[in-house]
Amino acid sequence: MSGTPHTVSDVMTRTVAAVGRDAPFKDVVTLMEEWKVSALPVLEGDGRVIGVVSEADLLPKEEFRDSDPDRFTQRQRLDDLAKAGAVTAGELMSAPAVTVHPTATLAQAARVMAQRRVKRLPVVNDESLLEGVVSRSDLLKVFLRGDEELAAEVRHEVVDRLFPLSADHIQVEVAEGVVTLTGWVDDNGLAGVAERLARTVEGVIDVRCHLTPMSLRDDPR
């Protein structure tokens, strides 16, 4: 995994469990258990994603199994009560599905997950056909990148580009994902830019910038 930014297609799971609209409730639960997933895409036709059924969609069946909700609860939770009586994936699913395109960046996918409060996103192409699934754990894979790989990318993408005249005077060290920049630069105004750009390298956990302008190198004070 090299280069920045990475996209969803770099980390997504391509072998995906899914169900059709008419899949029975019990089959949905069984498939989730077999695949150890918390949600399943619901497909129609040649693989078009029309919804997602999650554990949250299944729980009302148990929650309201032996209860008789009052009128206030009925008004407030119409959707959950409907799902409590659902028997197929089509009746259970949340639709339209919250999806992401394979070319989306990991930051964009993470933003969608946070905003929509979901743990997994079906990955679809321009025709809404399923290509994979990306989960929270998939997005965290960038933090498994090695320190040497991160150092090389920071050197190439940040130092060499911002400081072509003083790159030889800059050291890039990475330990446990934390980048440290030290050395002399010809334009101190770019030191802050270097720190910000280094933070955008996926897999970097933190940046410590200790770059000093060349003008101070021989300053006797």
C-alpha positions as CSV (number, residue, x, y, z in Angstrom):
1,M,0.0,0.0,0.0
2,S,1.8,3.1,-1.2
3,G,0.9,6.6,-2.4
4,T,-1.5,9.1,-1.0
5,P,-4.4,9.3,-0.9
6,H,-5.6,5.8,-0.7
7,T,-9.1,4.9,-1.9
8,V,-11.8,2.6,-0.8
9,S,-10.9,0.1,-3.5
10,D,-7.4,-0.3,-1.9
11,V,-8.8,-1.6,1.4
12,M,-12.4,-2.9,0.8
13,T,-13.4,-6.6,1.1
14,R,-14.3,-7.9,-2.4
15,T,-15.9,-11.2,-1.3
16,V,-19.2,-10.2,0.2
17,A,-22.1,-11.9,1.8
18,A,-25.4,-10.5,0.5
19,V,-29.1,-11.4,0.4
20,G,-32.0,-10.9,-2.0
21,R,-35.2,-9.0,-1.2
22,D,-37.1,-12.2,-0.5
23,A,-34.6,-13.8,1.9
24,P,-36.4,-15.0,5.0
25,F,-35.6,-13.4,8.4
26,K,-33.9,-16.6,9.7
27,D,-31.7,-16.8,6.7
28,V,-30.5,-13.3,7.2
29,V,-29.6,-14.0,10.9
30,T,-27.9,-17.3,9.9
31,L,-25.8,-15.5,7.2
32,M,-24.7,-12.8,9.5
33,E,-23.6,-15.4,12.0
34,E,-21.7,-17.5,9.5
35,W,-19.9,-14.4,8.0
36,K,-19.4,-12.7,11.4
37,V,-20.8,-9.4,10.0
38,S,-23.3,-6.9,11.5
39,A,-25.0,-5.9,8.2
40,L,-25.8,-7.4,4.8
41,P,-26.4,-5.6,1.5
42,V,-29.8,-6.4,-0.1
43,L,-29.5,-7.0,-3.8
44,E,-31.9,-7.0,-6.7
45,G,-31.6,-8.1,-10.3
46,D,-27.9,-8.4,-11.5
47,G,-26.5,-7.2,-8.2
48,R,-27.9,-3.7,-7.7
49,V,-27.9,-2.6,-4.1
50,I,-31.3,-1.6,-3.0
51,G,-30.9,-1.5,0.8
52,V,-29.0,-2.8,3.8
53,V,-30.3,-5.0,6.6
54,S,-28.4,-4.7,9.9
55,E,-28.5,-6.1,13.4
56,A,-30.4,-2.9,14.4
57,D,-33.1,-3.8,11.9
58,L,-33.4,-7.3,13.4
59,L,-33.6,-6.3,17.1
60,P,-37.2,-4.9,17.1
61,K,-38.4,-8.5,16.5
62,E,-37.0,-9.5,19.9
63,E,-37.7,-6.1,21.6
64,F,-41.4,-6.2,20.9
65,R,-41.9,-9.9,21.0
66,D,-43.8,-10.0,24.2
67,S,-44.7,-6.4,24.7
68,D,-47.8,-4.3,23.9
69,P,-46.5,-0.8,23.3
70,D,-48.7,2.2,24.2
71,R,-50.0,4.7,21.7
72,F,-47.1,7.1,22.4
73,T,-44.5,4.4,21.6
74,Q,-46.5,3.3,18.6
75,R,-46.4,6.9,17.2
76,Q,-42.7,7.4,18.0
77,R,-41.4,4.1,16.7
78,L,-43.6,3.2,13.7
79,D,-40.6,2.0,11.7
80,D,-39.3,-0.3,14.4
81,L,-42.8,-1.7,15.0
82,A,-43.1,-2.4,11.3
83,K,-39.7,-4.2,11.4
84,A,-40.9,-6.2,14.4
85,G,-43.5,-7.8,12.1
86,A,-41.1,-8.2,9.1
87,V,-40.3,-11.7,7.8
88,T,-38.1,-10.9,4.7
89,A,-35.0,-8.9,4.0
90,G,-37.0,-6.5,1.9
91,E,-39.3,-5.7,4.8
92,L,-36.4,-5.4,7.2
93,M,-33.9,-3.4,5.2
94,S,-33.1,0.3,5.5
95,A,-33.5,1.9,2.1
96,P,-32.1,3.5,0.2
97,A,-28.7,2.0,1.2
98,V,-25.9,4.3,2.4
99,T,-23.1,3.4,-0.1
100,V,-19.7,4.6,-1.2
101,H,-17.9,4.6,-4.5
102,P,-14.6,2.6,-4.9
103,T,-12.8,5.8,-5.9
104,A,-13.8,7.6,-2.7
105,T,-10.9,8.4,-0.3
106,L,-10.7,6.7,3.0
107,A,-11.4,10.1,4.7
108,Q,-14.6,10.5,2.7
109,A,-15.7,7.0,3.6
110,A,-14.9,7.6,7.3
111,R,-17.0,10.8,7.1
112,V,-20.0,9.0,5.7
113,M,-19.8,6.3,8.4
114,A,-19.6,8.9,11.1
115,Q,-22.4,11.1,9.8
116,R,-24.7,8.2,9.1
117,R,-23.6,6.2,12.1
118,V,-23.0,2.9,10.3
119,K,-20.1,0.4,10.7
120,R,-20.0,-0.9,7.1
121,L,-20.7,0.5,3.7
122,P,-21.5,-1.3,0.5
123,V,-19.1,-0.3,-2.3
124,V,-21.0,0.3,-5.6
125,N,-20.1,1.3,-9.1
126,D,-21.9,4.0,-11.2
127,E,-24.7,1.5,-11.9
128,S,-25.2,0.8,-8.1
129,L,-23.9,-2.7,-8.6
130,L,-22.1,-4.2,-5.6
131,E,-18.3,-4.4,-5.8
132,G,-17.4,-4.9,-2.2
133,V,-17.9,-3.8,1.4
134,V,-15.7,-1.4,3.4
135,S,-15.8,-1.5,7.2
136,R,-14.3,0.6,10.0
137,S,-11.6,-1.9,10.5
138,D,-10.7,-1.7,6.7
139,L,-10.3,2.1,7.0
140,L,-7.8,1.6,9.9
141,K,-5.5,-0.6,7.8
142,V,-3.5,2.5,6.8
143,F,-2.2,2.6,10.3
144,L,-0.5,-0.7,9.7
145,R,2.0,0.9,7.3
146,G,5.6,0.5,8.3
147,D,7.7,3.4,9.6
148,E,10.1,3.0,6.7
149,E,7.3,3.3,4.1
150,L,5.9,6.3,5.8
151,A,9.3,8.0,6.0
152,A,9.9,7.4,2.3
153,E,6.5,8.9,1.4
154,V,7.0,12.0,3.6
155,R,10.5,12.4,2.1
156,H,9.1,12.2,-1.5
157,E,5.8,13.9,-1.2
158,V,6.6,16.6,1.3
159,V,10.3,17.3,1.8
160,D,11.6,16.9,-1.8
161,R,8.7,18.9,-3.2
162,L,8.6,21.8,-0.7
163,F,12.4,22.1,-0.2
164,P,14.2,21.2,-3.4
165,L,17.2,23.4,-2.5
166,S,17.6,22.3,1.1
167,A,16.2,18.7,1.1
168,D,19.6,17.3,1.9
169,H,19.6,19.2,5.1
170,I,16.4,17.7,6.4
171,Q,16.0,14.5,8.3
172,V,12.8,12.5,8.3
173,E,12.4,10.0,11.1
174,V,9.3,7.9,11.9
175,A,8.8,5.9,15.0
176,E,5.5,4.0,15.7
177,G,3.8,6.2,13.1
178,V,5.0,9.5,14.6
179,V,7.0,11.7,12.1
180,T,9.8,13.9,13.2
181,L,11.2,16.6,10.8
182,T,14.5,18.2,11.7
183,G,17.1,20.2,9.9
184,W,17.6,23.5,8.0
185,V,15.2,25.0,5.4
186,D,15.7,27.9,3.0
187,D,12.1,29.1,3.4
188,N,10.9,29.0,7.0
189,G,7.4,30.1,5.9
190,L,7.0,26.6,4.5
191,A,7.8,24.8,7.7
192,G,4.2,24.9,8.8
193,V,3.1,23.7,5.4
194,A,5.4,20.8,5.7
195,E,3.9,19.8,9.0
196,R,0.4,20.0,7.6
197,L,1.2,18.0,4.5
198,A,3.0,15.3,6.5
199,R,-0.1,14.9,8.6
200,T,-2.1,14.1,5.4
201,V,0.0,11.1,4.6
202,E,-2.2,8.2,5.5
203,G,-1.0,6.1,8.3
204,V,0.8,9.0,10.1
205,I,-0.3,9.3,13.7
206,D,1.4,12.6,14.6
207,V,4.0,15.0,13.3
208,R,6.8,16.8,15.3
209,C,8.3,19.6,13.2
210,H,11.7,21.0,14.2
211,L,12.7,22.8,11.0
212,T,14.9,25.9,11.4
213,P,15.6,28.6,8.8
214,M,19.0,28.7,7.2
215,S,19.3,32.4,8.2
216,L,19.7,31.3,11.8
217,R,22.3,28.7,11.2
218,D,25.2,31.1,11.4
219,D,23.5,33.6,13.7
220,P,26.0,34.3,16.5
221,R,23.3,35.2,19.0
